[in-house]
Amino acid sequence: MMSTEQPAPPAEALVRLEIGDEVGRIVLDSPANRNALSTALRSQLRQALRTAIDNPDVRVLVLTHTGPVFCAGMDLKETAVEQTGAEGVRELPELLQLVARSPKPVIAALNGPARAGGIGLAAAADLVVAAQAATFAFSEVRIGLIPAVISVPVLDRMNPVMARELLLTGEVFDAATALRSGLLNAVAGTAGDEPAGAVARVVEGWVTALKAGGPTALAGTKALLRQGFDDSDERYAELLELSARQFSSDEAREGATAFADKRAPSWQ
């Protein structure tokens, strides 16, 4: 007797990875739920990040989105129905670490609003640009939650006085405030501009600048930036060893030779 069991339908693509011109473009593509961090989206985002980081042809990562909202945070509708909130929180540190610890620079490009965990995801990136009309809110306290996990990248970027106010009140704030707080590196365009185009122009400039750097030099500098202030003798000894090791690398020799020859180094 033949089985009537049908194969499971393929999972809906909620995250797209586009690779070209040495850039890995990771696109949150779940506009129906405002790119909320559902179970499926978290899984696909994790895989896209790993794939882009491991791809030797990728020099820079750009994290962006479709639809009007960058990311609304955790998928609260899914959490309410399936009681998966604790699972989602447990998975969030790995996503933030993949972004923050990527040896390749990561740019977060926001054409629209971010809330809660969406802000955390952007804050873990190296460079963050948002459209002038984008808004932000740490909405956790308004629904009885604590912005605990996202506090790691968020508090590393934010002015502590503004962080205290915005995390405790949960108030919505604009891109200009986000820029002053340290959450953003840049605000793109004006109120009358098409958001995606204005943001894309800023991203293009950053990508060009980042690709001018040596790959291992960028990875080493990223690791350096994750370290806190320490002017001990031991720390200086570690940094001297790091510097000397890089000076003797093939990449540094190529950079010095290219400078002397007045040409672009091989990685450009």
N, C-alpha and C positions, 0 to 999 in steps of 0.2 A: 504494500500500500504506500503510495507516495505521500511524503510529508507536505502539508500545506503551510508550514511555517515560513514566513517571509523574512528576509534580512532586514535588520534595523536600518531606518533611513539615515543618510549621512547627516552629521551634526551641522547645524546652520553656522555659517561663517560669521562670527561676530568681531573678529580681528583680522586685518589683512596686513601682510608683510610684502612690501614692494622694494626690490633691490635694483639700484641702477646708479651709475656714476659715483660709485663708492659710498653711497648713502643707503642705509636701511630705514625705510619709512614704515613705521608701525602705526596702523590706522584703527582706532576704535570705531567699529562699524555696527553699532546697535542703537540707532537713534530712537527706536520705538520706546525704549526705556531710559532714554537720555544717557546712553552709554554707562549705565550703572554696572557696578562690579558684581555681576551675577556669577554663579558657579561656572557656567560655560565660558563667560568672557574671561574670568580669572585664569582658567585653564589655558585658553587659547593665547592670552596675553603672555603668560609664562613661557609657552612654547615659542612664540614669536620672538620674544626677547632673547631666549637661549640661542635660537637659530641665527639671529642677526649678530649676536656677540661672537658666536663661533665661526661665522663666515669670514674667511680671510680677505674677501673682496670688499667688505664693509669697513669704512673708516669712521663714519659718523652715523649715529642713530637719531631719527626724528620721530617723536611720539606726538601724534595728532589725532584727529577725529573727523567723522562725518556728522551731519546734523548740527543743530544750533547749540548743543551743550557738549562741552568737553567730557565731563564725567560727573555724575550726580552722587558719587560715593557708592556705598554698599547698596545692593538691590533689596530695599526694605520690603517690597511686596513679596519677593521670593522668601525672605527671612520669615515674614509673618505666616506664610502658608506652609512652608516646609521646615520651619524652625532650624535654619542653617546659619544663623548669625554667628554662633561661636566658631563654626567651621570656617566661615569667611574671614573672620578676624585672625584665625590661626594661619591662614594662607597669605595674608597681607604682608607680613614681614619679608617673605621671600620675594614678592614682587618689588617691594621698595628696595631691597638689597640688590636685586638684579639690575635695577636702574642705577642706583648710587654706586655700586661696585663695578659696573661695566668698565673695562679698560679703555673702551672707546667713548668719546664724549657723547652725551645724550642731550638733545634739545627737546624741550616740551613746547609745542605750538598750540595755543588755545585761541580758537576763533570765537569762543563763547564761554558761558559760565562754568564754574567748577564749585563743587560743594564737598565738604567733609573729606572722605577718602580720596576724592578726585584731586583735591588740593594737595594731599599727601603725595600722590603719585607724581604730580607736577613738581613738587618741592624736592623730590629725590633726584631730579634731573640736574645737569650742570648749568644749563642756560634755559630760562623760561621767558617766553614772550606771549602776551595776550593782546587781543583786540581791545581798542579803547572802550567798547561797549560791554566788555565782559564783566561779570560780577562774581563775588566770592562770598562764602559763609562757612564758618565752622558750626554747622547746625546740630552737632551731636548733643549738646546740653539741652537743646529744645525738645529732644525726644528721649531724654533720660539716659544718654550714653556719654562716655568719656572719650575724647580724642586721643587715646593713649598711644596706640601704635604709630599713628601718623605724626605724633609729637616729635619723633626722632628727626626726620628730615625737616619738618616745619620749624621747630625751635632752633635748628642749626642755621636757618636762613633769616628768621624774623627778628626785628627790633623787639627786645623783651618787653618793653612798656606796651607796645602795640599788640604783641602776642597775648599779654595778660587780658587786655580789654576785649580783643576780638574772639578769643577762645572761650572766655567766660560769658560774654553776652550773646554769642551766636548771631550777632547782627550781620545783615548783608552789607558788604562794602564794595566799592568800585575799584577799577583797575589802577587809578591814580593812588589810592590808599594802599593797594597791594604792592605797588612799586615802592612807595615810601617805606613800607614795612620790611622790604627785602625779599618778599615772596617772588617778585618779578625782577628780571633784568631789564626788561624793556616793555613799553606799551606801544602798540603799532597803530598808526593812522589817526584819524579824527572821527567824530561821530558820524560824518557823512560818507566815510569811506566804506568800500566793500571789505568786510573783516578779513576774509581768507586771503585776499590779494595783499593787503597791508601786512599781515602776519608773515606771509610767504616771502615778502621782500626782506624782512628782517632775518628770517631763517636762512635765506640764500646767502646773505652777507656773512653770517656766522659760519655756515658750512664752508665757504671759501676760506675764511680765516683759519678754521680748525684743520682743514686738509693741508694747509701750509706747514703744519707742525709734524715732526717725526712721530710715527705711531708709538714706538716704545717710550719716547720722551713724554708724549701726552698721557700714556698709561701711568708712567711713573709720577707725573705731576698730579694726576687725579688721586693716586694713592697718598701723595704728600698732603694734599688738601684735606683729606679725611682725618689727619692727625691733629690733635689739640696742641695748644701752645706748650712747649717744653724746651727750655734753654739749658738743660742740664748738660754736663760734659758727655754723658753717655749718649744723649740724643744727638749732639753735634758729631760725635764719633760715627754714629750710624749714618748720618747724612753725608759726612765726608766720604764714607765708603760707597754710598749710593752714587754720589756725584762722580767719584773716581771711576766707578764701574761704567757709568754711562759715557764718560769722556773717552774710555778705551773701546767703546762699542763700534761696530761697523756703521751704525746709523750716524753716530757723531762724527766719525771720520768722513763719511760721505757729505754731511752737512758742512764741515769745515772746508773740504775740497771744493764743493759747489760754491761756497762763498768766495773762496780765492779765485775760482775760475769765472766768477760773475755769471753763474747759471743757476737754474732751479735744481734743487736736490731731486734724487730719483723718486722719492715718494710723492712728489707733486705731479 
